[in-house]
Amino acid sequence: EDPELNINHPYYDVARHGIIQLAGDDNSGRKVITFSCCRMPPSHQLNHTRLLEYLKYTLDQYVENDYTVVYFHYGLKSLNKPSLKWLQTAYKEFDRKYVSKIIWFTLSCSNSVLPSIIFKSLLTISFSFLRYKKNLKALYVVHPTNFIKILWNIFKPLISHKFGKKITYLNYLSDLREHLKYDQLNIPQEVIRHDENLRGKQKGKLPPVVKVPPPRPPLPTQQFGVSLQYIKDKNKGELIPPVMKETVSYLKRKGLQVEGLFRRSASIQTIKDVQKLYNQGKLSSYHCQELPQPLLTFDCYDHILGITSVESSLRVTRCKQIIRGLPEHNYIVLKYLICFLHMVSQESIYNRMTASSLACVFGLNLIWPSKGTASLSALVPLNLFTELLIDFYTNIFNSRTVPGE
């Protein structure tokens, strides 16, 4: 069970199974959501109506931004598959922003007793909606069955070529390393054992342990994966990372009224190429999530998770208390960033990025747990805390003055 999941969670009975989880980032910085079939209990032990409600509750918090899905197919059996009636209800209640999830269940029921014509109709509806869903950037199907592959080829003409390129079949877990940060995934042990068995059957032995080379010392011009102090020391004592200052300056001039600012991610290859240039000192850039410790520091994580238990009228005061305890350098950089995001939110009539939208994008880049990744149950307090910082920027940050700011 998720250690951050409180028994008072409105969908504790469903969420405690860990079927859906937030699992770090892919190689382009988009959040990864995993779906593990093996964690679905037998149908008589899981209220599928509640499962549907929990899916909507969860996805509402995240899928407005670009994201990636990893679907672990192993473990889906006739014992835990959703019923046809449940599928029909799901199709009625889910709109376009949810439909990327429904395809999992449709494919999962492909070898069940669904009448052929009903199954084909459901799948056709899924694909026709998915053609218009842009926020899902990649869907990795791990350990697919032959039937799923055959079925995909049959219905391939019904969907756009662009969406078809988003779906990737991966026969082994190791194939995920090419696409995302594998170590951040919380992969069920059943799936790991199944993967080992598949490799053992293929090679007649278990796969060798992959040796990770030791980390290299950072370059003097390094911008990613180093601390604020390192950047400061290498930039003549500047408190605000120069590249952050340059980026904010540019966006103030040309980006404040751009619709969907921060909502779309660049291509993976573009990000890799630009990061390489940054670290070589040929360009400048900055990304909060590349810091060894989050801008809000690990010490603040548990305090921020408790923001939802604070009375509404006292939450801004609580934010002040948490922010006041930050190291001076972190506080200055955070204030600089939130000041800019507050400015962006003031132009939301043009850019459509309210404080709430910005919080969904930046919340998990400002704070994450010291071990593992933030769970889906942590999204609500993390996003709420970030939204309060942006909405009440002046009130929260006027209570502390830092020398040299």
C-alpha positions in Angstrom: 0.0 0.0 0.0 1.0 3.6 -0.6 2.5 4.9 2.7 1.3 8.4 1.9 -2.3 7.2 1.5 -4.5 8.3 4.4 -7.4 6.1 5.5 -9.6 9.2 5.1 -8.9 9.4 1.4 -12.3 9.5 -0.3 -11.4 6.4 -2.4 -9.2 4.6 0.0 -10.9 1.3 -0.6 -9.8 1.4 -4.3 -6.6 3.5 -4.1 -5.0 1.2 -1.5 -4.5 -1.5 -4.2 -2.1 0.7 -6.1 -3.5 -0.1 -9.5 -2.8 3.3 -10.9 0.4 5.1 -9.8 2.4 8.2 -10.6 5.9 7.0 -11.5 8.4 9.7 -12.2 9.2 11.1 -15.6 10.0 10.0 -19.1 13.1 11.1 -21.0 11.4 14.4 -22.0 10.2 15.3 -18.5 6.6 14.3 -18.9 5.0 12.6 -16.0 4.5 8.8 -16.2 1.3 7.1 -15.0 1.4 3.3 -14.6 -1.5 0.8 -14.7 -0.8 -2.6 -13.2 -3.3 -5.3 -14.0 -1.8 -7.7 -11.5 -2.8 -5.4 -8.7 -6.5 -5.6 -9.6 -8.1 -7.9 -6.9 -10.8 -10.4 -7.8 -14.0 -8.8 -9.1 -16.0 -9.7 -6.1 -13.5 -7.8 -3.9 -13.5 -4.6 -5.9 -16.4 -2.3 -6.4 -16.0 -1.4 -10.1 -18.4 1.5 -9.7 -16.0 2.9 -7.2 -13.1 2.1 -9.4 -14.7 4.1 -12.2 -15.2 7.1 -9.9 -11.6 6.8 -8.6 -10.3 6.8 -12.2 -12.1 10.1 -12.9 -11.1 11.6 -9.6 -7.4 10.7 -10.2 -7.3 11.7 -13.9 -8.9 15.1 -13.2 -5.8 16.0 -11.3 -3.3 15.3 -13.9 -4.3 14.6 -17.5 -4.7 18.2 -18.5 -0.9 18.2 -19.1 1.3 16.0 -21.3 1.8 12.6 -19.8 3.0 9.1 -20.6 1.3 5.8 -19.7 2.9 2.5 -19.0 0.5 -0.4 -19.0 1.6 -3.7 -17.4 -0.6 -6.3 -19.0 0.6 -9.3 -17.0 -1.8 -10.4 -14.3 -5.1 -9.7 -16.0 -7.3 -12.8 -15.7 -10.9 -13.7 -16.0 -11.1 -13.5 -12.2 -10.3 -9.8 -12.1 -11.6 -8.4 -15.4 -14.3 -5.7 -15.4 -17.7 -6.8 -16.6 -19.3 -5.8 -19.8 -21.8 -3.7 -17.9 -19.0 -1.8 -16.3 -17.3 -1.1 -19.6 -20.6 0.2 -21.0 -20.9 2.6 -18.0 -17.4 3.7 -18.5 -18.0 4.6 -22.1 -21.0 6.7 -21.1 -19.3 8.6 -18.4 -15.8 9.2 -19.7 -15.2 12.0 -22.1 -12.3 12.6 -24.4 -9.8 13.4 -21.7 -10.3 10.1 -20.0 -10.7 7.8 -23.0 -7.0 6.9 -23.1 -7.5 4.9 -20.0 -10.6 3.0 -21.3 -8.6 1.4 -24.1 -6.7 -0.6 -21.4 -9.9 -2.2 -20.2 -11.2 -2.8 -23.7 -8.0 -4.5 -24.8 -7.9 -6.4 -21.5 -11.3 -7.9 -22.2 -10.3 -8.9 -25.8 -10.1 -12.6 -25.0 -13.1 -12.8 -22.7 -16.7 -13.7 -23.5 -17.6 -10.3 -25.0 -19.8 -10.7 -28.1 -17.6 -9.9 -31.1 -19.8 -7.1 -32.5 -20.0 -5.3 -29.1 -16.3 -5.6 -28.5 -15.5 -4.2 -31.9 -18.0 -1.3 -31.4 -16.4 -0.4 -28.0 -12.9 -0.5 -29.5 -13.9 1.6 -32.5 -15.4 4.2 -30.2 -12.2 4.2 -28.1 -9.9 4.8 -31.1 -12.1 7.4 -32.7 -12.0 9.5 -29.5 -8.3 8.8 -29.0 -7.5 10.4 -32.4 -8.3 13.8 -30.8 -6.5 13.2 -27.5 -3.2 15.0 -27.6 -2.0 15.1 -24.0 -1.2 11.4 -24.0 2.2 11.4 -25.6 3.2 7.8 -25.3 1.5 4.5 -24.3 3.9 1.6 -23.6 2.2 -1.8 -23.4 4.5 -4.1 -21.5 4.3 -7.9 -22.0 1.6 -7.7 -24.6 -0.2 -10.9 -25.7 -0.3 -11.9 -29.4 -4.0 -11.3 -29.5 -3.5 -7.6 -28.6 -0.9 -7.2 -31.4 -3.2 -8.9 -33.9 -6.2 -6.8 -32.7 -4.2 -3.6 -33.1 -3.3 -4.5 -36.7 -7.0 -5.1 -37.5 -8.1 -1.7 -36.2 -5.0 0.3 -37.2 -6.8 1.7 -40.3 -9.5 3.2 -38.0 -7.1 5.6 -36.2 -4.7 8.3 -37.2 -1.2 7.5 -38.1 -0.1 10.2 -35.6 -1.7 8.4 -32.7 -0.6 5.0 -33.8 3.0 6.2 -33.4 2.3 6.8 -29.7 1.8 3.1 -28.9 4.8 1.0 -28.3 4.9 -2.7 -27.4 7.7 -3.7 -25.1 8.4 -7.4 -24.6 10.7 -6.9 -21.6 11.0 -4.5 -18.8 14.5 -3.6 -19.7 13.1 -2.0 -22.9 11.6 0.7 -20.8 15.1 2.2 -20.0 15.3 3.6 -23.5 12.2 5.7 -23.0 12.0 6.8 -19.3 13.7 6.9 -15.9 13.3 3.2 -15.2 14.5 3.4 -11.5 11.6 5.6 -10.7 9.0 3.0 -11.6 7.4 1.1 -8.9 7.0 -2.2 -10.8 5.0 -5.0 -9.0 7.1 -8.0 -8.0 4.8 -10.3 -10.0 5.6 -8.4 -13.2 9.3 -8.6 -12.4 9.2 -12.4 -11.9 7.1 -12.8 -15.0 9.7 -10.8 -17.0 12.6 -13.0 -15.5 10.7 -16.1 -16.5 10.2 -14.8 -20.1 13.9 -14.1 -20.4 14.8 -17.4 -18.8 12.8 -19.2 -21.4 14.3 -17.2 -24.2 17.9 -17.7 -23.2 17.7 -20.7 -20.9 19.0 -18.6 -18.0 18.1 -15.5 -16.0 19.2 -12.2 -17.4 22.6 -10.8 -16.2 22.7 -7.9 -13.8 23.1 -4.7 -15.7 26.2 -2.8 -14.4 25.7 1.0 -14.2 28.9 3.0 -14.8 30.0 5.3 -12.0 28.9 8.9 -12.3 31.2 11.4 -13.9 32.2 14.6 -12.1 30.3 17.6 -13.3 31.7 20.0 -15.9 32.5 23.6 -14.8 29.7 24.7 -17.1 27.2 22.0 -15.9 23.6 23.2 -15.5 21.7 20.0 -15.0 22.1 17.5 -12.1 24.1 19.9 -9.9 23.1 21.9 -6.8 22.2 25.6 -6.5 25.5 26.2 -4.7 27.5 24.6 -7.5 25.7 26.9 -10.1 26.3 29.9 -7.9 30.0 29.1 -7.4 30.5 28.7 -11.1 28.6 31.9 -12.0 30.5 34.5 -9.9 28.1 34.3 -6.9 24.9 34.9 -8.8 22.0 33.8 -6.6 19.5 33.3 -9.4 20.9 30.8 -12.0 21.7 32.9 -15.1 19.8 30.6 -17.4 16.7 30.8 -15.3 17.0 34.6 -15.4 17.4 34.6 -19.2 14.5 32.2 -19.7 12.2 34.2 -17.5 13.3 37.4 -19.2 12.5 36.0 -22.6 9.1 34.7 -21.6 8.2 38.0 -20.0 8.8 39.7 -23.3 7.3 37.2 -25.7 5.5 34.4 -23.9 3.0 35.8 -21.3 0.1 35.7 -23.7 0.9 32.5 -25.6 -2.0 30.1 -25.1 -1.1 26.9 -23.2 2.3 28.2 -22.1 4.2 25.4 -20.3 1.5 22.9 -21.2 3.2 21.3 -24.2 6.6 19.5 -24.0 9.2 19.7 -26.7 10.4 16.6 -28.6 12.6 14.2 -26.7 15.5 14.6 -29.1 15.3 18.4 -29.0 15.5 18.3 -25.2 18.5 16.0 -25.2 20.3 18.1 -27.8 19.7 21.4 -25.9 20.7 19.9 -22.5 23.9 18.7 -24.0 24.7 22.2 -25.3 23.8 23.7 -21.9 26.1 21.4 -20.0 29.0 22.2 -22.4 28.5 25.9 -21.8 27.4 26.6 -25.3 23.9 27.6 -24.2 22.2 28.5 -21.0 19.2 26.8 -19.3 17.7 25.7 -16.0 15.3 23.1 -14.8 14.2 22.8 -11.2 13.7 19.0 -11.4 17.4 18.5 -12.4 18.5 19.6 -8.9 19.9 16.9 -6.6 17.5 18.2 -3.9 14.1 19.9 -4.8 13.9 23.6 -4.5 11.5 23.2 -1.6 13.9 20.7 0.0 13.1 17.2 1.3 12.5 18.5 4.8 9.4 20.3 3.6 7.8 17.3 1.9 5.7 16.0 4.8 4.7 19.4 5.9 3.4 20.2 2.4 1.4 16.9 2.3 -0.4 18.1 5.4 -1.7 21.3 3.8 -5.1 19.6 3.0 -5.7 18.9 6.6 -5.4 22.6 7.5 -8.5 24.7 7.7 -9.0 26.7 4.5 -8.7 30.1 6.1 -5.3 29.1 7.7 -3.7 27.6 4.6 -1.9 30.7 3.4 -0.5 31.2 6.9 0.7 27.6 6.9 2.4 28.2 3.5 4.2 31.2 5.0 5.5 29.0 7.9 6.8 26.3 5.6 8.5 28.8 3.2 10.0 30.7 6.1 12.1 27.6 7.0 13.8 27.3 3.6 17.6 28.0 3.2 18.2 31.5 2.0 19.3 30.5 -1.5 16.4 28.2 -2.1 14.0 30.9 -0.8 15.4 33.5 -3.2 15.2 31.2 -6.3 11.7 30.0 -5.3 10.5 33.6 -4.8 11.9 34.6 -8.2 10.2 31.7 -9.9 6.8 32.1 -8.2 6.8 35.8 -8.9 7.1 35.0 -12.6 4.4 32.3 -12.4 2.1 34.8 -10.6 2.7 37.1 -13.5 1.8 34.4 -16.0 -1.4 33.6 -14.1 -2.4 37.3 -14.3 -2.5 36.9 -18.1 -4.6 33.7 -17.9 -7.4 35.3 -20.0 -4.9 35.0 -22.9 -2.7 32.1 -22.1 -5.3 29.9 -20.3 -2.8 29.1 -17.6 -4.5 29.8 -14.2 -2.7 29.3 -10.9 -4.3 25.9 -10.8 -3.0 24.9 -14.2 0.5 26.2 -13.5 0.4 24.2 -10.2 -0.3 21.0 -12.1 2.8 21.7 -14.3 5.2 22.9 -11.6 4.1 21.3 -8.4 6.0 18.0 -8.8 9.1 20.0 -10.2 9.4 21.9 -6.9 9.1 19.1 -4.4 9.4 15.3 -4.4 10.1 12.7 -1.7 13.7 11.8 -0.8 13.1 8.2 -1.8 11.1 7.0 -4.8 8.6 9.3 -6.5 5.5 11.1 -5.3 2.4 9.0 -5.4 -0.9 9.9 -7.0 -2.4 10.5 -3.5 0.3 13.2 -3.0 -0.8 15.1 -6.1 -3.7 17.0 -4.4 -1.7 18.5 -1.5 1.4 19.2 -3.7 -0.6 21.0 -6.4 -2.7 22.8 -3.8 0.4 24.1 -2.0 1.9 25.3 -5.3 -1.4 27.0 -6.3 -1.5 28.9 -3.0 2.1 30.1 -3.6 1.1 31.4 -7.0 -2.3 32.9 -6.1 -1.1 34.5 -2.8 2.5 35.3 -3.9 2.6 38.8 -2.4 1.1 37.8 0.9 3.2 34.7 1.4 6.6 36.1 0.3 6.4 39.6 1.9 7.0 38.2 5.4 10.7 37.4 4.9 13.5 39.6 3.7 16.8 37.9 2.7 20.1 39.9 2.6 21.4 40.1 -1.0 18.0 39.3 -2.5 
